[in-house]
Amino acid sequence: MLPWKRLIRPLAALLLAAAATTVPATSAAAADTAATSSRGWNDYACKPSSAHPRPVVLVHGTFANSVDNWLGLAPYLVNRGYCVYSLDYGQLPGVPFFNGLGPIDKSARQLDTFVDQVLASTGAAEVDLVGHSQGGMMPRYYLKFLGGAAEVNALIGIAPSNHGTTLGGLTQLLDYFPGAGDLLSTATPALADQVVGSPFLTKLNAGGDTVPGVTYTVLATKYDEVVTPYRSQFLNGPNVRNVVIQDLCAADLSEHAAIGLLDRIAFHEVTNALDPAHATPTTCLSVLG
């Protein structure tokens, strides 16, 4: 029997890909900026404090955007004194709201430009990056090939697709459906880039997962049904910490989406990675913090 429940999310992704050519274009940039500023992030008047000298840049995942992905984590960090920023990247023509769909190398260049804007605004020398799903992996291209290592202190990936995914095994069926691979490549290039063994991932991971001068944290959940197997998210190299959330709280049932959207146990680990000198133990009680 096929594991239908595990296929629902990948199938939904394919349906969104197919819709990419039919959804009418709508510009929501001004509304997004107003909404995020009103909640305390993307405030370009913010100046980093001595306690938190580096601005935090949040990088959303595939099919997400700079607002919805961060309605939990962004206020959590702002309330703890961080200057927090988020960007939209990987937009496709005619597809509103759903971002992170374009070629990932081009998305990394958008991140590069955005980080330069944040550094210029805040006067900081470096930023810290926090990304969910594709957003936890894509910055590694910026660090490795676009000079980002000189501008970034730490990269924290929440359920990142660092070594690709089988999307619950669905991508293994591509060879049996003529044209399916072309759909992934032309309608949503970012999905094709994240398939295990893709040319993009082969280039990204050749010669090692990390670059000198940057610390890396990976936060994974064993219930991840999107980036599978979940241990493929882990990085190898110096200055790396790989964390399974259930090792900190066995009762945490978060899957791929929840760990980035609302998991305060994961959020507590993010703050530990942002400020390791003042880290405190993460437990199930961290949901109350």
Steps between C-alpha positions, in 0.01 A plus 500: 500500500634843411560743793235744384522726802869555439430591138239768569749781563720425195191469282380836627836645402460363148151649473635838600771460238239429235306807609803722449396586146137579580494711818464873420782728611445714809749733665498475879843642576373821660248312712763250611740778600233681700388180668847391606604847616187527713596178674849625580711335236633644174540823696784679327526746787606215731859518623657185646577513871826405668323189630389400148741675263407307187169541314314177429388427145219245464489295179166333420447161340356374172142620428528738798558874533664758724194546721313173543810289567604722789183595689631291791878539500537865396303646796669247729840645405387864494365461853847384604670810368614396152478707184321261266452507124340271244505497123301354214702309243459252217187663356356372172309721256125482553526322836407723796566416866673166429874562481818295515417341164770635269850362436678486833826652377305811394319505835838502674589814307180662627606410853843653436340829396263498797778438752695793354192720556465385861868558573485846347189589700618370836872575475576145614799310367324164479156342515369171629278297266207282607327301228220247477507210251647631172578818694736306724688353205498775236721738705781244478533588130534866596761412762698271271486671161390863545730623777241468774746355751643849546156636595352217708583381849259207531254301290217325685299261286159380616416178313737599216523306173879488518550174314171491315186304549305221339180689585363192671619281214289683241797619299605140447192469280603781264657262248164324463309818410627665182507876540483504880867588531454781248209634707720515808778672308296755307210579733683474832877478448563508876329163541722343236806656665407335833463145369776269623786492252396811306776695320442790738550289814796319348673834446396636840632204699814427299811558706321510834184630662642803679725800451749643753392780728131409526332295773221265395201364692247254359170445680318189377191306598479126461139547387602696190300375205637745241879496530554127521679322648526763773867428570581616146452849644814467712828664406852371537797719581648726766279741694190286439232403751230260384196478728197270497223687682364177651835448675420818694130430550371155410142628513560746215293372204585780255537398137661696216268801499434529874865501603551822308163664553413455867739271688626702798738221594669553164476876549685469831777308323517777241567756772764271650674485163474876454651568844693189609675687781165532677341172391269324742385136492214424263231273644129440455445793735657731241152530347422731794799727449 
